[in-house]
């Protein structure tokens, strides 16, 4: 019965329904066989089958636990000796999530007394998941099949392979390379990028060297405030430069009449009229078949530290499209300049918006976003600028180099991307990644323009970018020629020195201040550590001395007739000997200890047989001579 309420359905509703169908088929007694990676249910319900409310209300936490145990242990009632080697905790959590979606009281916690609520939200199910998670942590469960993060060498080789794929058209090769480079730069999922609309990419109104984009159709975007415009910055690494990848792909894609039409309102990667899901699946399949299984990629894998972990049971964690996002997240944290929250902001991860004060906070954080974007630029952040004596202009770039982009996105964005494309076409290494026909077209236009003008090998130069903050606003400025740009050095250097001398001095002063602060802090900590160490040494020496000193000391007799050991008289005014009171042990346990104390002494004390008359008198009530001396004399006499 319809309630008149529109319920938002998840994108994975079909997958959720397949999980429910398999569970209900088992619950209703369908035979189950154990396959290699999953359970095989004979005569299962079709995915179109509709279950009644009464059937769903009959589900109990015990049923859910038995089904999950069957998935993980291949037993409905496993023992403590069994190990969950057939399913991971993540797959069981997905099963729990899918079943919970169809429960009648999905938002109600399960009540064991009333037997009412959502059976997936019960203590039994949560306890089972905790046990499986603990066994996975101790390496007793199924190895994880989640995508691991790429290393830098793997990321670079993957983009290189995608840009040189055989059996694909030039526009497809450019699309794959641009798509995954953009995914990494935005810390995004592949499905987020595949759903990007054309109007979500534009030139940046504040920074002439950068673009801006937004990913509003994302898994974590549940509010329009969660998808602000974000900056896109070029990188000095040739094959990993997102601006250059956009320039090559969009100039090829915008040439088609379909891409220029208003019908192409969804993703700018669907140049052939494909749906976002088809773009996503095709890109993921290409990455798996053409990149991950490529011998050159495997050789790169063998040179990384992952290959050396031969004793790790989880070393075979697979790589895939999520590896790009995990690489971006990991790279942002490994640099040491970005915190976890800053990278999460760039990646549009779920934030804590439960507090009322969150509504007063703007989600657009230009400096934080640019800070992470700068760290995600391989080789360092750069921009493309025209050489002053080149005789070119932004209008000429938009008209002659990137006319197709200009027709779709406008002349300002075309000028930014056109400079990157023209630089690559005039650079010896850059020519290797540009499509041959596109390269010939750009060079022909530039050669025609050079007639009668000053000949410059490359009219575009790379300039490094620096980022600073002022009143919460990100300030991006050029700081000079990029280290890799070795052409037109004389002209560029003179111009850069005039523009950026004061800015570099300001940066150097800030660095010097920070260095001095760190040095002072280091000296302070070192001095405090030395003082604490000296204090500990003094306390240790004092403790050892206290342990060596007797508990009670007293002076000898003060009378004039006091005598020393051997009967010698003490001098009247001389120092008095200090005699230990604890000459004998208080409670010897047996005769052997008593004999040892008499003959040799215990714990460094003087043997009792060598006591003087004064010392014997101080031994309180203990018979030192007792019968030992008499017995010794009798034994000696008997021997004679």
C-alpha positions in Angstrom: 0.0 0.0 0.0 1.4 3.4 -1.0 1.9 5.9 1.8 2.4 8.8 -0.5 6.0 9.3 0.7 8.8 9.2 -1.8 11.6 7.0 -0.4 15.1 7.5 -1.8 16.5 4.3 -3.0 20.3 3.6 -3.0 22.2 3.1 -6.2 23.0 -0.5 -5.1 19.3 -1.5 -4.6 19.7 -4.3 -7.1 22.7 -5.7 -5.1 20.7 -5.3 -1.9 17.9 -7.3 -3.4 20.2 -10.1 -4.4 21.5 -10.4 -0.9 17.9 -10.6 0.5 16.9 -13.2 -2.1 19.8 -15.4 -1.2 19.1 -15.1 2.5 15.4 -15.8 2.2 16.1 -18.8 0.0 18.3 -20.3 2.6 15.8 -19.4 5.4 13.0 -21.1 3.5 14.9 -24.4 3.2 16.5 -24.1 -0.2 19.5 -26.5 -0.5 22.9 -24.7 -0.1 26.2 -25.9 -1.7 29.6 -24.6 -0.8 31.5 -23.0 -3.7 35.1 -21.8 -3.8 34.3 -18.1 -3.0 30.6 -18.0 -2.2 27.6 -20.1 -1.3 25.6 -21.7 -4.1 21.8 -21.9 -3.5 19.9 -24.2 -5.8 16.4 -23.2 -6.8 16.8 -19.8 -5.3 14.1 -17.1 -5.6 14.4 -14.8 -8.6 15.5 -11.2 -7.9 12.0 -10.0 -8.9 10.3 -12.0 -6.1 8.4 -9.9 -3.6 8.5 -11.0 0.0 5.5 -10.2 2.3 5.7 -8.2 5.5 4.9 -11.3 7.6 7.8 -13.1 6.0 10.2 -10.3 6.8 8.9 -10.0 10.3 9.8 -13.7 11.0 13.5 -12.9 10.6 15.3 -13.1 13.9 18.9 -12.2 15.0 19.6 -16.0 15.3 18.7 -16.4 11.6 21.1 -13.5 10.6 23.9 -14.9 12.7 23.5 -18.4 11.3 23.5 -17.0 7.7 26.6 -15.0 8.4 28.3 -17.9 10.1 27.5 -20.0 7.1 29.1 -17.4 4.8 32.2 -17.1 7.0 32.7 -20.6 8.5 30.6 -22.8 6.2 28.9 -23.8 9.5 25.7 -22.5 11.1 27.0 -23.1 14.6 30.8 -22.7 14.5 33.0 -23.5 17.5 35.9 -21.5 19.0 38.4 -23.6 17.1 36.9 -22.7 13.7 38.3 -19.8 11.7 36.3 -17.5 9.4 38.3 -18.2 6.2 35.5 -17.9 3.7 34.2 -14.3 4.2 35.7 -11.1 5.6 34.1 -8.8 8.1 33.5 -6.1 5.4 31.5 -8.5 3.3 29.4 -9.5 6.3 28.8 -5.9 7.1 27.6 -5.3 3.6 25.2 -8.3 4.1 24.0 -6.7 7.3 23.5 -3.3 5.6 21.6 -4.9 2.7 19.3 -6.9 4.9 18.7 -4.0 7.2 17.3 -2.0 4.2 14.4 -4.4 3.8 13.5 -4.9 7.5 10.0 -3.7 8.5 11.3 -1.8 11.5 14.7 -0.9 10.0 15.3 2.1 12.3 14.4 0.4 15.6 17.1 -1.3 17.7 16.3 -5.0 18.4 14.7 -5.7 21.8 15.4 -9.2 23.0 12.6 -9.2 25.6 9.8 -8.1 23.3 11.4 -9.8 20.2 10.7 -6.6 18.2 12.8 -4.3 16.0 15.5 -4.7 13.4 17.2 -8.1 13.8 20.4 -6.8 12.1 20.7 -4.2 14.9 21.1 -6.8 17.7 23.8 -7.7 20.2 24.2 -11.2 18.7 25.0 -9.9 15.2 27.4 -7.2 16.5 29.2 -9.8 18.7 29.7 -12.1 15.8 31.2 -9.3 13.7 33.5 -8.4 16.6 34.7 -12.0 16.9 35.4 -12.2 13.1 37.2 -8.9 13.1 39.4 -10.0 16.0 40.3 -13.2 14.2 41.1 -11.3 11.0 43.4 -9.0 13.0 45.3 -12.0 14.3 45.7 -13.3 10.8 43.2 -16.2 11.3 40.5 -15.0 8.9 40.1 -14.6 5.2 42.7 -12.3 3.6 41.3 -8.9 2.6 40.3 -8.4 -1.0 40.0 -4.7 -0.8 42.0 -2.5 -3.1 45.2 -1.3 -1.6 46.8 2.1 -2.2 49.1 2.5 -5.2 52.7 3.4 -4.6 54.0 6.4 -6.6 55.8 4.2 -9.2 52.7 2.2 -9.7 50.5 5.3 -10.1 52.9 6.8 -12.7 53.2 3.5 -14.6 49.4 3.0 -14.6 48.8 6.5 -16.2 51.6 5.8 -18.7 50.0 2.5 -19.8 46.6 4.1 -20.1 47.9 6.9 -22.3 49.5 4.3 -24.7 46.8 1.6 -24.8 46.7 -0.4 -28.0 43.4 -1.2 -29.7 41.8 2.0 -28.5 41.0 5.2 -30.3 43.1 8.3 -29.4 40.2 9.9 -27.6 39.7 6.8 -25.5 43.3 6.7 -24.5 43.2 10.4 -23.6 39.9 9.9 -21.7 41.3 7.1 -19.5 44.5 8.9 -18.6 42.6 12.2 -17.9 39.9 10.4 -15.9 42.2 8.6 -13.5 44.5 11.6 -13.1 41.5 13.8 -12.3 40.3 11.2 -9.8 43.6 11.2 -8.0 43.8 15.0 -8.0 40.3 15.3 -6.5 40.8 12.4 -4.0 37.6 10.9 -5.5 36.1 7.6 -6.4 35.9 6.5 -10.0 32.1 6.6 -9.9 32.2 10.2 -8.6 34.3 11.3 -11.6 32.3 9.3 -14.1 29.2 11.4 -13.1 30.8 14.8 -13.5 28.7 17.2 -15.5 30.1 19.6 -18.1 29.1 22.7 -16.1 31.1 21.3 -13.1 34.4 22.2 -14.8 35.4 25.8 -15.4 38.2 28.3 -15.2 39.0 29.7 -11.8 38.0 33.4 -11.5 40.7 34.2 -8.9 43.7 32.3 -10.1 44.6 32.6 -13.8 46.8 29.5 -13.8 44.2 27.1 -12.4 40.8 25.5 -13.1 38.0 24.6 -10.7 35.7 21.7 -10.5 33.1 20.1 -8.3 31.8 16.6 -7.7 28.2 17.0 -6.5 27.1 13.6 -7.6 29.1 11.6 -5.0 28.4 9.0 -2.5 29.2 11.2 0.5 27.4 14.3 -0.8 24.0 14.4 0.9 23.7 18.2 1.1 24.5 20.8 -1.5 27.0 22.3 1.0 29.1 19.2 0.8 30.2 19.8 -2.8 31.9 23.2 -3.1 34.0 24.3 -6.0 37.5 23.0 -5.6 40.8 24.1 -7.2 42.6 22.2 -10.0 46.3 22.8 -10.2 48.8 21.6 -12.7 51.9 19.5 -11.8 55.4 19.6 -13.1 55.5 15.9 -13.8 54.8 15.6 -17.5 52.7 12.5 -17.7 50.8 13.2 -14.4 49.8 16.8 -15.1 46.0 17.1 -14.8 45.8 20.3 -16.8 47.7 18.8 -19.7 45.5 15.7 -19.6 42.4 17.8 -19.6 43.7 19.8 -22.6 44.4 16.8 -24.7 41.2 15.0 -23.9 38.8 17.9 -24.1 40.2 19.2 -27.4 39.6 15.8 -28.9 36.2 15.2 -27.3 34.8 18.7 -28.0 35.4 18.2 -31.7 32.3 15.9 -31.9 28.9 17.4 -32.6 27.3 15.2 -29.9 29.6 16.6 -27.2 28.8 20.2 -28.2 25.1 19.5 -28.1 22.9 20.3 -25.1 22.0 16.6 -24.9 25.4 15.9 -23.4 24.4 17.3 -19.9 26.0 14.7 -17.7 29.6 13.7 -17.6 32.3 15.3 -19.8 33.8 11.8 -20.0 30.8 10.4 -21.8 31.9 11.6 -25.2 30.1 8.8 -27.0 26.8 9.2 -25.4 27.4 6.6 -22.7 25.7 6.7 -19.4 27.8 7.4 -16.3 27.5 3.8 -15.2 28.8 2.5 -18.5 31.7 4.9 -18.3 32.5 3.7 -14.8 32.4 0.0 -15.7 34.4 0.5 -18.9 37.1 2.4 -17.2 37.3 -0.1 -14.3 37.5 -3.0 -16.7 40.2 -1.3 -18.8 42.2 -0.7 -15.6 42.0 -4.3 -14.6 42.6 -6.0 -17.9 45.0 -3.5 -19.6 46.9 -2.1 -16.6 46.9 -4.4 -13.5 47.7 -7.5 -15.6 50.2 -5.7 -17.8 53.7 -7.2 -17.5 55.4 -3.8 -17.3 53.1 -2.9 -14.4 54.0 -6.2 -12.7 57.7 -5.4 -13.0 57.1 -2.1 -11.3 55.2 -3.9 -8.6 58.2 -6.2 -7.9 60.4 -3.2 -7.3 58.2 -1.7 -4.6 58.2 -2.7 -0.9 54.9 -4.5 -1.3 56.6 -7.3 -3.1 59.1 -7.8 -0.4 56.5 -8.8 2.2 56.5 -12.4 1.1 55.6 -13.6 4.6 52.5 -11.5 4.8 49.3 -13.4 4.3 47.6 -10.2 3.1 50.3 -9.3 0.5 48.0 -10.3 -2.4 45.6 -7.4 -1.7 44.4 -6.5 -5.1 44.7 -3.1 -6.8 41.9 -1.4 -8.7 40.1 1.9 -9.3 40.0 2.6 -5.5 43.8 2.4 -5.4 43.9 5.8 -7.0 41.9 7.4 -4.2 43.8 5.6 -1.6 47.0 6.7 -3.2 45.9 10.3 -3.1 44.8 10.1 0.5 48.0 8.4 1.5 50.2 10.8 -0.5 48.5 13.8 1.1 49.3 12.4 4.6 52.8 11.1 3.8 54.0 14.6 2.9 53.7 15.7 6.5 52.2 19.0 5.5 48.5 18.0 5.5 46.5 16.7 8.4 43.9 14.0 8.2 41.0 16.5 8.4 42.5 18.6 5.6 42.8 15.6 3.3 39.2 14.5 4.2 38.0 18.0 3.3 39.6 17.8 -0.1 38.1 14.3 -0.6 34.6 15.3 0.6 34.5 12.7 3.2 31.6 12.6 5.6 32.0 15.4 8.2 30.3 15.8 11.5 27.4 18.1 10.7 25.3 17.0 13.7 26.1 20.1 15.7 23.9 23.2 15.1 27.0 25.3 14.7 27.9 23.4 11.6 25.2 25.3 9.6 27.1 28.5 10.3 30.4 27.2 8.9 31.1 27.6 5.2 32.2 24.3 3.6 34.3 26.2 1.1 37.8 26.4 2.5 40.0 27.8 -0.3 43.3 27.7 1.6 42.9 24.2 3.0 41.7 22.8 -0.3 44.6 24.5 -2.2 47.1 23.3 0.4 46.1 19.6 -0.2 45.9 20.1 -4.0 49.4 21.5 -4.1 50.7 18.4 -2.3 48.9 16.2 -4.9 50.8 17.8 -7.8 53.6 15.4 -8.8 56.8 17.4 -9.3 55.3 20.4 -7.6 52.5 22.9 -8.5 53.0 24.8 -11.7 51.2 27.1 -14.1 51.6 27.8 -17.8 52.5 31.3 -19.0 53.4 32.9 -22.3 56.9 34.0 -22.9 56.8 37.9 -23.1 58.5 38.0 -26.5 56.5 35.2 -28.1 54.0 37.5 -29.7 51.1 35.3 -28.7 48.0 36.2 -26.7 45.3 34.3 -24.8 42.8 35.1 -27.6 45.1 33.5 -30.2 45.6 30.5 -28.0 41.8 30.0 -27.6 41.2 30.5 -31.3 44.1 28.5 -32.9 45.3 25.9 -30.3 42.1 24.9 -28.5 39.2 26.1 -30.6 37.0 23.1 -29.7 37.3 23.7 -26.0 36.6 27.4 -26.6 33.4 26.5 -28.4 32.1 24.4 -25.4 33.7 25.9 -22.3 34.6 29.5 -23.4 37.8 31.3 -24.3 39.1 31.8 -20.7 39.2 28.1 -19.9 40.5 27.4 -23.5 43.4 29.8 -23.0 44.5 28.1 -19.7 44.4 24.6 -21.3 45.7 25.8 -24.6 48.9 27.0 -23.0 49.5 23.6 -21.5 48.8 21.9 -24.9 51.0 24.3 -26.8 53.9 23.8 -24.3 53.6 20.0 -24.8 53.5 20.3 -28.6 56.7 22.4 -28.6 58.5 20.3 -26.0 60.5 17.2 -27.1 59.3 15.0 -24.2 55.8 16.5 -24.3 55.3 15.6 -27.9 55.3 11.9 -27.0 52.0 12.1 -25.1 50.0 14.2 -27.5 47.9 12.6 -30.3 49.7 12.8 -33.6 46.9 14.6 -35.5 46.3 17.1 -32.7 50.1 17.7 -32.5 50.3 18.3 -36.2 47.3 20.8 -36.1 48.8 22.8 -33.2 52.3 22.9 -34.7 50.9 24.0 -38.1 49.0 26.9 -36.5 52.1 28.0 -34.6 54.4 27.7 -37.6 52.0 29.9 -39.6 52.0 32.5 -36.8 55.9 32.6 -36.5 56.3 33.8 -40.1 57.9 37.3 -39.9 58.2 37.2 -36.1 60.9 36.3 -33.6 61.6 32.6 -33.6 61.1 31.0 -30.2 61.3 27.2 -29.8 58.7 27.1 -27.1 56.5 30.2 -26.5 55.1 28.8 -23.3 57.0 28.4 -20.0 56.2 26.7 -16.8 56.1 28.8 -13.7 56.2 27.5 -10.2 53.4 28.4 -7.8 53.5 29.3 -4.2 50.6 29.3 -1.7 50.0 31.6 1.2 47.1 32.6 3.4 45.7 36.1 4.0 42.6 36.6 6.1 41.3 33.1 5.3 41.9 33.5 1.5 44.3 31.5 -0.5 46.9 33.6 -2.3 48.5 31.8 -5.2 51.4 33.5 -6.9 54.0 32.6 -9.4 57.5 32.4 -8.0 59.7 31.8 -11.1 60.4 29.4 -13.8 59.8 25.7 -13.1 63.0 23.7 -12.7 62.1 21.5 -15.6 61.6 24.4 -18.0 65.1 24.9 -19.4 64.0 26.8 -22.5 64.0 30.6 -22.9 65.9 30.7 -19.6 67.6 34.1 -20.0 64.4 36.0 -20.9 62.3 34.2 -18.3 64.8 34.6 -15.5 65.1 38.4 -15.9 61.3 38.8 -15.8 60.9 36.5 -12.8 63.6 38.2 -10.8 61.9 41.6 -11.1 58.5 40.2 -10.1 59.2 37.7 -7.4 62.3 39.1 -5.5 60.3 40.6 -2.7 57.9 37.6 -2.5 60.8 35.2 -2.2 62.4 37.3 0.4 59.2 37.3 2.4 59.1 33.5 2.1 62.7 33.2 3.2 62.1 35.4 6.2 59.2 33.2 7.3 61.3 30.1 6.8 64.1 31.6 8.8 61.8 32.5 11.6 60.3 29.0 11.7 63.8 27.5 11.6 64.9 29.7 14.5 61.8 28.8 16.5 62.4 25.1 15.9 66.0 25.4 16.9 65.1 27.2 20.1 62.5 24.6 20.9 65.0 21.9 20.3 67.6 23.5 22.5 65.0 24.0 25.3 64.0 20.4 25.1 67.6 19.2 25.0 68.5 21.3 28.1 65.5 20.0 30.0 66.3 16.5 29.1 69.9 17.0 30.3 68.7 18.5 33.6 66.3 15.6 34.2 69.0 13.1 33.4 71.4 14.8 35.9 68.7 14.8 38.6 68.0 11.1 38.0 71.7 10.3 38.3 71.9 12.2 41.6 68.9 10.4 42.9 70.3 7.1 41.9 73.6 7.7 43.6 71.8 8.9 46.8 69.7 5.8 46.7 72.7 3.5 46.4 74.5 5.3 49.3 71.4 5.0 51.5 71.2 1.3 50.8 74.9 0.8 51.7 74.7 2.8 55.0 73.6 0.8 58.1 70.2 1.6 59.5 71.6 2.7 62.9 75.1 4.1 63.8 76.4 4.9 67.2 79.7 5.9 68.6 81.9 3.7 70.8 82.3 4.1 74.5 83.1 7.6 75.6 84.8 6.6 78.9 88.6 6.9 79.2 89.0 3.2 79.9 87.7 2.2 76.5 89.9 -0.3 74.7 90.4 -1.2 71.1 90.4 -4.7 69.7 93.3 -6.6 71.1 93.3 -4.8 74.4 94.8 -1.5 73.3 93.5 1.5 75.1 91.8 4.3 73.1 93.4 7.7 73.2 91.6 10.1 75.5 90.8 12.7 72.9 91.0 10.5 69.8 88.1 9.6 67.5 85.8 6.9 68.6 85.1 3.9 66.4 81.7 3.5 64.9 80.4 0.0 65.5 77.5 -1.6 63.7 74.6 -2.7 65.9 73.4 -5.3 63.4 76.5 -7.5 63.8 74.5 -10.7 63.6 71.5 -11.8 61.6 68.3 -11.5 63.5 66.8 -14.9 62.8 69.0 -17.6 61.2 66.9 -20.3 59.7 69.1 -23.4 60.3 72.4 -24.5 61.7 74.2 -24.2 58.4 73.4 -20.5 58.1 74.5 -20.1 61.8 77.8 -21.9 61.1 78.4 -19.9 57.9 77.8 -16.7 59.8 80.3 -17.8 62.5 83.0 -18.9 60.1 82.6 -16.4 57.2 80.0 -13.8 58.0 76.8 -13.0 56.1 76.1 -10.2 53.7 79.5 -8.7 54.1 79.5 -8.7 57.9 82.5 -9.7 60.0 82.7 -13.4 60.9 81.4 -14.0 64.5 84.5 -15.9 65.5 86.6 -12.7 64.9 84.4 -10.5 67.1 86.2 -8.4 69.8 85.0 -8.3 73.3 83.2 -5.0 72.6 81.5 -6.5 69.6 80.5 -9.6 71.5 79.0 -7.4 74.1 76.9 -5.6 71.5 75.5 -8.8 70.1 72.3 -8.6 72.1 71.7 -11.9 73.9 73.4 -14.1 71.2 75.9 -16.6 72.4 78.7 -16.2 69.9 81.0 -18.8 71.4 78.2 -21.1 72.5 79.4 -24.7 72.1 81.0 -24.4 68.7 84.5 -23.5 70.0 84.3 -26.2 72.7 83.3 -28.8 70.1 86.1 -27.7 67.9 88.7 -28.0 70.7 87.4 -31.5 71.6 87.7 -32.6 68.0 91.3 -31.3 67.8 92.2 -33.1 71.1 90.7 -36.4 69.9 92.8 -36.1 66.7 96.0 -35.9 68.8 
